């Protein structure tokens, strides 16, 4: 993508009905070791204003560990995982109590949802989480979502989502949000780190998150917050690919959420790069449930991407399991590029036996058949 394209000014003018707002630890603590009630009150007031205007807002929040450290008067030198989970257990209570009190002033009810990757990895868990959040919105409550740090551990990759930027994108996908607003201290994506380079310029609009854009991000991990601009771009890529507009904007802009909801151009705008997908394909798009990989040749890549066809066994050159029939698999090229997610009609052992073969040979090879396609196009979504 050219420099001109990534510097194109966002036009704004869009309005939104359902919004996911992500508040990071550095925002909620103002860079200190304790929650900043003035900042929290400002953000809550903006969400309340949107709710009273009839908009639906889901908050994805960090700050639990910081709140627990403040409550326990814990020294920062302890960093072991069990103790961080203790801080999260105590801090989640403190954090939600503050949200409860602040929203109560606006006569609004909050509901907490603690999620892990395991909660979203199967279809039933995905639908249960979705139904709970949508029911809260229907009843007029404000859902407050966080990763369940008391049980989600870094060592178990299949359990932990890893950061609340990506969690916010998963939630936006989950509830079919119109806008994901990720609030930061920097105010958006810049051509360089504005803390180090005084000539750095804000990029107002990014049409697509590609390697050139990612190279601008770095990906720092601070003491208080996991992530940085790199994870925000990851979140933007996931959300825009699911039909959700994304804005990375400064939390200290006056009434930033209200202005974003009205379509004002603030921060860096990432327009949704595809039409809204139906719920099943959103679930596939999130990639949370992928159990294995199916490696395909160039002909299959063309059939999937350009012709909109199903994945047949003839185009498969390799299988990386285990996975069962009905599991979601990642479809990759021989070079390792992810190109699609899809629901497999066969388990990994069957796919290994029929790969490279014509579809009409499936019954004679396996002794049974679940169809001529390994992944039907109706159960497949391209990346």
C-alpha positions in Angstrom: 0.0 0.0 0.0 1.3 3.5 -0.8 2.1 6.3 1.6 -0.7 8.3 0.1 -3.2 5.6 0.7 -2.4 5.1 4.4 -2.4 8.8 5.0 -5.8 9.4 3.4 -8.0 11.5 5.7 -10.9 9.6 7.3 -14.2 11.1 5.9 -16.3 10.3 9.0 -20.0 10.7 8.5 -20.9 7.3 9.7 -23.2 6.7 12.7 -23.3 3.6 14.8 -25.9 1.6 16.8 -23.8 -1.1 18.6 -20.4 -0.2 19.9 -17.6 -2.1 21.7 -15.4 0.2 23.7 -12.0 -1.1 24.9 -10.3 0.5 27.9 -6.8 -0.5 28.7 -4.9 -0.6 32.0 -2.8 2.5 31.2 -6.0 4.4 30.5 -7.8 3.3 33.6 -4.8 4.0 35.8 -3.5 7.1 34.1 -0.2 5.4 34.0 0.0 4.9 37.8 -0.3 1.9 40.1 -4.0 2.5 41.0 -7.3 3.0 39.2 -8.0 6.6 38.3 -11.6 7.3 39.3 -11.7 10.6 37.5 -10.9 8.9 34.2 -13.2 6.0 34.9 -16.0 8.5 35.7 -15.4 10.3 32.4 -15.6 7.1 30.4 -18.6 5.8 32.2 -20.4 9.1 31.7 -19.8 8.9 28.0 -21.1 5.3 27.8 -24.1 6.4 29.9 -24.8 9.2 27.5 -24.8 6.8 24.5 -27.0 4.4 26.3 -29.5 7.1 27.1 -29.5 8.0 23.4 -30.6 4.5 22.6 -27.2 3.1 21.5 -25.9 -0.3 22.8 -22.4 -0.3 24.3 -20.2 -3.2 25.5 -17.1 -2.4 27.5 -14.0 -4.6 27.3 -11.9 -3.6 30.2 -8.5 -4.2 31.7 -7.4 -3.0 35.1 -8.2 -6.0 37.3 -4.6 -6.8 38.2 -3.8 -3.2 38.9 -6.9 -2.9 41.1 -5.9 -6.0 43.0 -2.4 -4.8 43.6 -3.7 -1.5 44.9 -6.2 -3.3 47.2 -3.6 -5.7 48.6 -0.9 -3.0 48.8 1.2 -5.5 46.8 4.8 -4.7 45.9 5.5 -4.7 42.1 8.5 -7.1 42.5 6.3 -10.2 42.6 5.5 -11.3 39.1 4.9 -15.1 39.4 1.8 -16.3 37.7 -0.1 -17.7 40.7 0.3 -14.3 42.5 -0.9 -12.4 39.4 -4.0 -14.6 39.4 -4.5 -13.7 43.1 -4.3 -10.0 42.1 -6.8 -10.6 39.3 -9.2 -12.4 41.7 -9.2 -9.6 44.2 -9.0 -6.9 41.5 -12.0 -8.0 39.5 -14.2 -7.4 42.5 -12.7 -3.9 43.1 -13.0 -3.1 39.4 -16.6 -4.2 39.0 -17.5 -2.4 42.3 -16.3 0.8 40.8 -18.1 0.3 37.5 -21.2 -0.6 39.5 -21.0 2.6 41.6 -20.2 4.9 38.6 -23.0 3.5 36.4 -25.5 3.6 39.3 -25.1 7.4 39.4 -26.5 7.3 35.8 -29.2 4.8 36.8 -27.7 2.1 34.7 -27.0 -1.6 35.6 -23.8 -3.4 34.7 -23.3 -7.1 34.1 -19.9 -8.8 34.2 -18.7 -11.4 31.7 -15.4 -13.1 32.2 -14.2 -15.0 29.1 -11.4 -17.3 28.1 -10.5 -18.9 24.8 -12.0 -22.1 26.1 -15.4 -20.4 26.4 -15.4 -19.5 22.7 -13.6 -22.5 21.3 -16.7 -24.6 20.6 -20.0 -23.6 18.9 -22.1 -24.0 22.0 -19.8 -21.8 24.1 -19.7 -19.2 21.4 -23.4 -19.1 21.2 -23.9 -19.0 25.0 -21.5 -16.0 25.3 -23.2 -14.3 22.4 -26.7 -14.9 23.8 -25.7 -13.6 27.3 -24.2 -10.4 26.0 -27.1 -9.7 23.6 -29.6 -10.4 26.4 -27.8 -7.9 28.7 -28.1 -5.3 26.0 -31.7 -6.1 25.3 -32.5 -5.6 29.0 -30.7 -2.2 29.0 -27.6 -3.2 31.0 -24.0 -2.4 30.1 -22.0 -5.6 29.7 -18.4 -5.3 31.1 -16.1 -8.0 29.6 -12.6 -9.0 30.7 -10.5 -12.1 30.2 -10.8 -14.4 33.1 -7.2 -14.1 34.3 -7.8 -16.2 37.5 -8.1 -19.3 35.3 -6.6 -18.4 31.9 -2.8 -19.0 32.1 -0.1 -18.0 29.6 1.3 -21.6 29.6 -1.9 -23.0 28.2 -2.1 -21.4 24.7 -5.5 -22.9 23.9 -7.0 -21.2 27.0 -5.7 -17.7 27.0 -6.7 -15.1 24.4 -3.6 -13.1 25.5 -4.6 -9.4 25.6 -7.7 -7.3 25.8 -7.2 -5.7 22.4 -7.8 -9.0 20.7 -10.5 -9.9 23.2 -12.3 -6.7 22.1 -12.2 -7.8 18.5 -13.6 -11.2 19.4 -16.4 -9.5 21.3 -17.1 -7.1 18.4 -17.3 -10.2 16.2 -19.4 -12.1 18.7 -22.2 -9.5 19.0 -22.0 -8.1 15.4 -21.0 -4.7 16.5 -20.9 -1.7 14.2 -17.9 -0.1 15.7 -14.9 -1.1 17.8 -13.4 1.9 19.6 -9.9 1.2 21.1 -8.9 4.0 23.3 -5.2 4.8 23.9 -2.8 7.4 25.3 -1.2 8.0 21.9 -4.4 8.9 20.0 -3.9 6.6 17.0 -1.4 5.1 14.6 1.5 7.3 13.7 4.2 7.2 11.0 6.7 6.7 13.9 6.7 6.5 17.7 5.5 10.0 18.7 7.3 9.7 22.0 10.6 9.3 20.2 10.1 11.2 17.0 8.7 14.7 17.1 8.1 14.6 13.3 5.7 11.6 13.6 2.4 12.2 11.9 -1.0 10.7 12.8 -2.4 8.4 10.1 -6.0 9.3 9.8 -7.2 6.3 7.8 -5.9 2.8 7.1 -7.8 0.9 4.3 -6.2 -2.4 5.2 -3.8 -3.7 7.9 -1.0 -5.2 5.8 2.7 -5.8 6.5 3.6 -2.2 5.7 1.1 -0.9 8.3 2.2 -3.5 10.9 5.8 -2.3 10.5 4.8 1.0 11.9 3.5 -0.5 15.1 6.5 -2.0 17.0 4.7 -4.0 19.7 6.0 -2.9 23.0 5.0 -4.6 26.3 4.8 -2.2 29.2 5.0 -3.0 32.9 1.3 -2.4 33.4 -0.2 -3.4 30.1 0.2 -6.3 27.7 0.2 -5.4 24.1 0.9 -2.0 22.5 0.1 -0.8 19.0 0.9 -4.2 17.5 -1.9 -5.9 19.3 -4.3 -3.1 18.5 -3.5 -3.6 14.8 -4.1 -7.3 15.2 -7.5 -6.5 16.7 -8.3 -4.0 13.9 -7.4 -6.6 11.3 -9.7 -9.3 12.8 -12.6 -6.9 13.4 -12.6 -5.2 10.0 -12.4 -8.6 8.4 -15.7 -9.4 10.2 -17.5 -6.4 9.0 -16.8 -4.1 11.9 -15.4 -0.5 11.6 -12.5 0.2 14.0 -11.1 3.4 15.5 -8.0 3.7 17.6 -8.4 7.1 19.3 -7.1 9.1 22.3 -8.9 8.5 25.5 -8.3 12.1 26.6 -10.2 13.6 23.7 -13.3 15.3 25.2 -16.3 13.1 24.8 -14.4 10.8 22.5 -16.9 7.9 22.5 -19.9 10.2 21.9 -18.1 11.9 19.0 -17.0 8.6 17.5 -20.5 7.2 17.7 -21.7 10.2 15.8 -19.2 9.5 13.0 -16.7 12.3 13.8 -13.2 11.6 12.4 -10.9 11.1 15.4 -7.7 9.1 15.7 -7.1 6.4 13.1 -10.0 4.9 11.3 -10.1 1.4 9.9 -13.1 0.8 7.7 -14.7 -2.7 7.6 -13.2 -4.4 4.5 -16.1 -6.7 3.8 -19.9 -6.8 4.2 -21.5 -8.2 7.3 -21.1 -12.0 7.5 -23.8 -14.2 8.9 -23.2 -15.3 12.5 -21.8 -18.8 11.6 -19.1 -17.4 9.4 -18.2 -14.8 12.0 -17.6 -17.6 14.3 -15.3 -19.3 11.8 -13.6 -16.0 11.0 -12.5 -15.6 14.6 -10.4 -18.7 14.3 -10.8 -19.5 18.0 -12.0 -23.0 17.3 -9.4 -24.2 14.7 -8.2 -27.7 15.6 -5.8 -28.5 12.8 -4.6 -27.5 9.4 -5.2 -28.7 5.9 -2.5 -27.8 3.4 -3.6 -27.2 -0.2 -2.0 -26.8 -3.6 -2.1 -23.7 -5.9 -5.1 -25.0 -7.8 -7.1 -25.3 -4.7 -6.1 -21.8 -3.6 -7.4 -20.5 -6.9 -10.6 -22.5 -6.6 -11.3 -21.2 -3.1 -10.2 -17.6 -3.6 -11.2 -16.8 -7.2 -13.9 -19.2 -8.1 -15.7 -19.5 -4.7 -15.7 -23.3 -4.7 -15.6 -25.9 -2.0 -12.4 -27.7 -0.9 -12.1 -31.1 -2.6 -9.6 -33.8 -1.6 -7.8 -33.6 -4.9 -6.3 -30.2 -3.9 -5.1 -31.3 -0.5 -1.3 -32.0 -0.2 -1.0 -32.3 3.6 -2.8 -32.7 6.9 -1.8 -31.5 10.3 -4.1 -32.9 13.0 -5.7 -34.2 15.1 -9.2 -32.9 14.3 -12.6 -34.6 14.2 -15.4 -34.5 11.7 -17.2 -31.2 12.3 -14.2 -29.4 13.8 -13.0 -26.1 12.3 -9.7 -26.3 10.5 -7.3 -23.7 9.1 -6.7 -24.1 5.3 -3.2 -23.1 4.4 -1.0 -22.9 1.4 2.2 -25.0 0.9 4.1 -21.9 2.0 2.2 -21.8 5.3 -0.1 -18.8 4.5 -3.5 -19.0 6.2 -6.2 -18.6 3.5 -9.4 -19.8 5.1 -11.2 -21.4 8.0 -13.8 -24.1 7.5 -15.7 -27.0 9.0 -14.3 -30.3 7.9 -16.6 -33.1 6.8 -14.0 -35.7 7.7 -11.5 -36.3 10.5 -7.8 -35.9 10.1 -7.2 -39.6 9.5 -9.8 -39.8 6.7 -8.5 -36.6 5.1 -5.0 -38.0 5.1 -6.2 -41.1 3.3 -8.2 -39.3 0.6 -5.9 -36.3 0.1 -4.9 -35.9 -3.6 -7.7 -38.2 -4.7 -10.8 -37.6 -6.8 -14.0 -37.1 -4.9 -15.7 -40.2 -6.5 -12.9 -42.4 -5.0 -13.9 -41.5 -1.4 -16.4 -44.4 -0.8 -13.9 -47.0 -2.1 -11.0 -45.6 -0.1 -12.8 -45.0 3.2 -15.8 -47.4 2.9 -18.1 -44.5 3.6 -18.7 -41.0 2.5 -19.9 -37.7 4.1 -19.9 -35.9 0.7 -17.6 -35.1 -2.1 -16.1 -32.0 -0.3 -13.7 -32.0 2.6 -14.9 -28.4 3.4 -18.1 -27.2 1.7 -18.1 -23.6 0.6 -21.1 -22.8 2.8 -19.0 -23.8 5.8 -15.9 -21.9 4.7 -14.8 -18.3 5.1 -11.7 -16.8 3.4 -9.2 -14.7 5.2 
